[in-house]
Amino acid sequence: MFFIQTLASYAEPSKVMSLNFDDSSSIVYLYVQESADTKIENLKISKLENPNRIYFDIENAVLIGEKQHLTVEKSDIKEIRLSQFSTEPNVVRAVITFEETFDTSKVKIVRAGGNIIVKTAWLPIKNDYFNTVYSEETENLAYSNIVVNSQAVQKVAIPQNITGDSSVVADIQKAFENSTLNNSDGKTYESAVSIDLSSDLKLRTKYYINGYFLKNNGLLVSGLGQVSSARMFYLTDPKRVVMDLPNTFVDKKIRNKELALCPDNSCKDSAKIGQFEYNKARIVITTENPDKYIPIYSADAQSLLFVNADKLNHTDLVSSVSNINKAFVRKIDSKTNELILSFTAPVVHSILRNDNSLNLYMFNVRSYNEPDLIKTFNNTYYKGLVMSLLPKIGVRASIELNKTDIVKVEQSVDGKALKLTITQGIKDKPDEKAVVKKTATKGKVVLDAGHGGSDYGAIREGINEKDITLDVTQRVASILKSKGYKVALTRSDDTFVSLQDRVEFSENEAPEIFVSIHVNSAVATEPKGIETHYYHDYSNELAKTVHSHLMKEIDTKDRGLVKSKFYVINHTTVPAILVEMGFISNEEERAELISDKRKQKTAKAIAEGIIEYCKSQSK
């Protein structure tokens, strides 16, 4: 995709800001800023022959920057030209030349926001033009052009030889002087941006970062173009959370400048942003709590907010309320599946990925049609996707993954759709240490209360999973201790503990068994009952024993034993199970789960199952 954007001040005409081409979905996209006085109307396609081409005119519009000319390889489109056809009146003309055999009657023009999309192939939903906001793909693409905000795309080449052309440098410099920038709060600010491009003639980037400051209790990174990011990772000594932004250029004025994230000295957290590689930016936040920082993508995908989840006030992020109005699922091939969520208004979202799951938070979404979603997901790869309403937060979509799976999230140009694509990777090879029982301390049990702190787990009607699991876990611990067992808790209060930390805690304690306690949830309200999960075969007997006691003690549906690759029961080296003690999404069972009677019965059953199992192992 080729993207040239310059910003200037014309009072009346609409501004045609950039020309883009996406060869993966055969779309030509014109980014337009409509004038308050001028609306783009009556776009008509005219067909010409010899060569086979079409053109359309944008009335009362000016092209910002020089005329644009793209040549395209291995596509039905051969060439795209965009130019100022006339100035009195102001008319911008787009001409697209196709292969001689291409049927130009298939070409359609679609409006998205004020922008213009030329479609040469069928797309799944209206206004469906997507930019990547998150990707774990490892292959490097060949990039198109030198200028700020050019999109990374293979098969696109620019015929002009620009190397050493001083006029090009001057034009790019002029494009960024006295620019008008749209900030994340919707207000417009004047900003004089000056960059020295004399040593960056080969700059190839689709996102230009020129803003880097504190806002809404977090670090706001803003710029021109479309932000995209890779998966976050963590470093130690000191503790840091790191995110890379591919195809991104950072203004030299803000590179490597340290920014304190708590001006009131309530914490020592700080951030830096730098040009890590030729066309890759890196954001580094130094903090004692790196796993609490989450990235939040704006509805227009032009800014990124890093914020400590404990300090998150979602009302600061939301300017409009949105709902999920439709979902589309498509199987791309045997390993790749696509999900598109369509919204009634642009969505503000966060993407959190770990080795065993993906969580997509949609902060300004207030509702979704459960029956429609169940019907859409049924018998597809996404049947395991769990949608949860989170009071005061929005909606969370969660799905379990293998750590080798590849995730890609894209956002439509109007912010009203998200596309989630998951490519299944190679299944994990058995972990050598996970299949060998570690020398355990007889009579010692590690109890793991699911979720905690900023991780609320499932939520319904103001009731949090994390509170129920902690209460029941403490009851189990009390019973076991009264019987002479040694008990260690991964958390004893309402604090966040990462999955890895839970496993490491257990490994250090070297218990005889590990038991994780959770509450189940579903999109539908009907499911109820108890499940007991295990992964390694040596955990099966523990699962059967505890599950048997639960079903004897509690009158609910028996959902059986389930072999599941939950992180904590996969990576512990002693027999480990995860108990789902009922459904918070079922109104009747939710009322029972919060009662002292059900909590005590559950704790008693789990404790008695543990005791029976441990006694059987000592014979």
Secondary structure, 3 states (H helix, E strand, C coil): CCCCCCCCCCCCCEEEEEEEEECCCCEEEEEEECECCECCCCCCCEEECCCCEEEEEEECEEECCCCEEEEECCCCEEEEEEEEEEECCEEEEEEEEECCCCCHHHCEEEEECCEEEEECCCCCCCCCCEEEEEECCCCCCCECCCCCCCCECCCEECCCCCCCCHHHHHHHHHHCCCEEEECCCCCEEEECCCCCCCCCCCCCCCEEEEEEEEECCEEEEEEEECCCECCCEEECCCCEEEEEEECEEECCCCCCCCEECCCCCCCCCEEEEEEEECCEEEEEEECCCHHHEEEEECCCCCEEEEEEHHHCCHHHCCCCCEEEEEEEEEECCCCEEEEEEEECCCCCEEEEEECCEEEEEECCEEEECHHHHHHHHCCCHHHHCEEEEECCCEEEEEEECCCCCEEEEEEECCCCEEEEEEECCCCCCCCHHHHCCCCCCCCEEEEEECCECCECCCEECCEEHHHHHHHHHHHHHHHHHHCCCEEEECCCCCCCCCHHHHHHHHHHHCCCEEEEEEEECCCCCCCCCEEEEECCHHHHHHHHHHHHHHHHHCCCCEEEEEECCCHHHHHCCCCEEEEEEEECCCHHHHHHHCCHHHHHHHHHHHHHHHHHHHHHHCC
